[in-house]
């Protein structure tokens, strides 16, 4: 992997792009490192189906799930120039893992295994390597899709197959929440979620909605994620600044909402086909368009993404992880 450029004595902001490789049904080569702004390709690290990535909050370590039937979690050391070196790999605890997250203290890593609905939580030692593991299955075929460590000491897992958000208490160990899961609207198919203040925002992949809940998970509002006609399968949802952003697969757009009332502010083309994920950084939105083999760069003005930016060519992208 080639060295990254620097600005003064500080490495310029970069992004790691994960996606599907030929052995997992895609055309990518592994994890791609790109300098943001210039969109200079800085190098690639071989990996099998690294469909989602996460960074350790304190250590120069990157984690990647390998989305295959025998799922894996890879651990990579991040050099000063951004280059990745593999440190370890272990089973993800389930099949077809599609999301990985690290808790804010950097001591736990959680994996959502979409294939069998299993959620695995791995301990992280002082060097960033994985240690103990807790594994939780739902007891019936489900599809865990995302894990979020809340500020309340609870880990939340969106279960697309069960129309619920599973909850786990996180202390010196991880155990199911005594109050059980949160039941959401039947047929919703909750995929990705985000919290801002006292509100949770959730994208429904199966019914094409965005819903907002209060801190007690009481539904406040539900709206269509896209105003376009035809089938929509929302993918990623993110809160940034005062807005809630949702990627729409089918319409191939990004919707922008404001406030707990989910007032639609804008809906713009995503710059490609099948927006699987996006990230907001340095005044731009980077959209991983899985089926058109590129990450589209949408310029942001007053929080609204604008069409007409560049596209960084990369095979079957499914995740964009910006870092500085």
N, C-alpha and C positions, 0 to 999 in steps of 0.2 A: 504494500500500500504506500502510495507516495505521500510526502509530507504536505501539510496544509500551509496556506499562506498565512502571514501574520500582518497585523496592523500595529506598528510600533513594536512593543514587546509582548503584545497580547494576541492570542490566536483569534482570528476572525470568526464570527459566528458561523457554525456549520449545522448540518442536519444529517442524521442517519436515516436511510430509507430501507425499510424491510418489505418483503413481498414473497410471491410464490415462485419457486424454482421448477425446472422441468419435472423433477420427481414428485412434486406436489401440485401438478396441473398448471403451472405457469411458465413464464419465459425469463424470469429474473435469474441473477447470478449469486444472490446472497444479500449481504448488507452493503449498501452503497453509501459512501461518504461524499457529501457535496458542500461546497462553500456557498452560503447564502449570499444574495446580492449579485455576485458575479456568476453564480450557477456553475462554478468550475468543479468538474468531477475530480475528486482528490484520491479516490481509490475504492477498492472493493474487498470484502472479506467473505470467503466462502462459507455458506451455511445452508442447511436444508430447510426450505420453507419458513424463513423467519418472518412470520406474518404480523407479529406485534413485538414492539421493543419497549424497554423501560430503562431509565438510568438510576443508579444509586444516588441518593441525595447528598452524600458526603464523600464518597470514594469515586475514583476514576474507573468505574465498572459499568458495563452495559449488559443487560439481560435480554434474551430473545427466546420466544417459544418456537419450536419446530412443529408446524401444523400438519401432522400425519397421524395415521391410525395409532401408531405407537409414539405418542407425543413426547417431546423433549423440552428441556429448558437449558439453554446454553449460557455460559458466563464468559464475558470477554473483558480483558483489561484494555483500558483506553490510554494510549500514550499521549505525551504532551502535544504532539502534532495531530492528534485525533485518530491515529491508526489503531485498529483493534487487533488483539491477539487472543486466541481462544485459551481459556483457563480450565474449564471443566464443562461437562455435560451430564445431565441425569434425566431419568424419566419424569415426565410432567405429572404423573399420577393419574392420567386418563387419556382419552383419545381426542385427537384434533383440537389441541389447545389453540385458542384464538385471542387471548388477552393475558397480559402479565402486568402486575403493578407492585411497587415497593412502598412500604409504609413510610411516613415522614421521618421516623427515627433511623431508618435504614437497617432494621433488625429482622424484618419479615418480608417475604415475597409471596404474592398470591397469584395463582394461575386458574383461569377459567377454561375448563375442557369442554368444548362445545359438543363433541361427539357423544359422550356418555353423561354429560351434566355434572361430572365430578369437579369439585373445587379442592385444590391442594394448596396448603400454606407451608412454606419452607422457611426455616430459620436462616439467618445470614450472619456469618461470623465477622470478626474485625477486619478481615482481608477481602470481604465481599463474596466469599464462597458459601455455598448452601450447606446447611447442616440438617437438623431434625425436620421432619415433615408430618403435618396433620392432613389427613385426607377425608373429605366429606362427600358422600353420595346422597342423592335425593331419595333413593329407594324406588324410583320409577324412571323411565326414559325421559330426560329433560335436556335442555340446552343452555348451560351456563355460558354467558357471553361477556361479562365484564365484572371486574372486582374494583371496589372503591373503598379506601380506608377513610372513614368519616372522622371528624374532629371529636366525636362523642365516644371514642373507644370502641366503635362498632365497625365491622367490615361488612359491606353491602355487596351482594352479588345479584346482578340482573339475570333472571332465568327466562329466556325467550320461550321455552317449551311449556313452562308451568304458569306463565302469566303472573309472576310474583317476583319480589325482591327478597332473597334469602339474607338472613342476618346472623352474624357471629360476634360474640364478645371477644375482644382482644386484650389480654393482660400478659401474664407470663406464660400463658398458653392460649389456645384458640378453642372455643366451645360454641355450640349452637346457642343462639339467643333464647332466653326462657320464654319470650313472647312469640317466638316462631317467626315465620316469614310474613311479609306484607303482601296481601292479595291485591292485584291490580285488575283493570278491566279485562273481562274475558275476551280472548282473541287479539289482545293488544300486541303480544310478542315483544316485551321490553328488551331493548338491545343495549344502548349506551345511555348513561345518565351522568348528571353533574349537579353539584350543590353550590348555591350562592346564598349566603346568609342563612335564613331560616327556610329556604325553599329548595326542593329537589325538582329537577327537570329531567324528563325521561322521553326518549324516542321510541315509538312503537313501530317495529319493523313490519309486523303483519297487518296492522290496520292503518298504517300511514299517518299516525297522529304524533303530536307532541303534547305531553301532559305535564302539569305542574302540581306539586304537592307541598303542603306545609311540613313543618318539622315532625309532626306526628303522622305523616303520610296520609293525610286527608286530601283528596283531590280538590283542587281549586279551579282548574280550567283545563279544557282539552280542545285542541284545534287541529285542523289538517296541516301536516308538515309542509305540503306544497299546494299552491293554488292552481297547478297545471292539471289538465285532464289526463286520465289513464292511471295505470297502476304505479304506485310509489312504494319503495322499500327503503325507508330512512336508515342510514347507517350510523355515522358518528354524530354526537352532540357535544357541544363545548360552550362554556360560558367564558366570555372575555370582555372585560370592561362592563358596560351597561347592557350588553346584548347577549342573546342566546342564538347560537348558530347551529344549523342542522343540514347535513348533506343528504340529498335526495337521489336515490338510484332509480332510474326509470325516466323521470323528468330531467335528470342530470343537471341539477341546480343546487345552489346553496341558499337556504332561507334564513332570514334574519328577523328575530323577534325581540321585543323589549318588554320588560316588567313581568311581574307575576301573572298579569292578564294575558300574556302572550299575544301582544298586538304585532301583526305582521308589518315590518318596516320595509323589507325588500326581499326579492327573490331574483337571483342572478345566475346565468350559466356557470357551470363549474369548470369549464375549459377542457372538458374531455368526456369520457364515457365511463360510467359506473363509479362515482366518487365513494371509495371505500373508507377513507379517513382524511382528515385535514389537521393542520396546525396553524396557529396564528403566531407570528414572530416578526420582529423588525418592521412593523407597519405593512406586512403582507400576509396573505393566507396562502398556504401551500397545500394543494389538494392532490391526494393520491388517487388518480383515476385508473382503476385496475385494468379495465378492458381496452383502454387506448394507450397503454404502456407509457405513461408520463405523469409527472407531477406538475400541475399547472400553478403558475404564480399569479395570484389575483392581488392587485394593489388595493390597499385599504384607504378610504377617505371618510373621515368622521365615523369610523367603525363599520362602514359598508364596503364589502369587497366589490371591485370593479373588474369588468372583463377587459381583455386586450393585453394581458401580461404574457410572459414567456412560458415555455413548457420545457421541463427538463426530462429528457428521454431516459426511461428506466423500465425494465420489464416487469409487468404485473405488480405494480406497487400496491401495498395495502396499509402502510403505516409510515408516518413522517415524525421523527423525533428531533426537534431543534435543540441545540445546546450551544453555549458560548465557552 
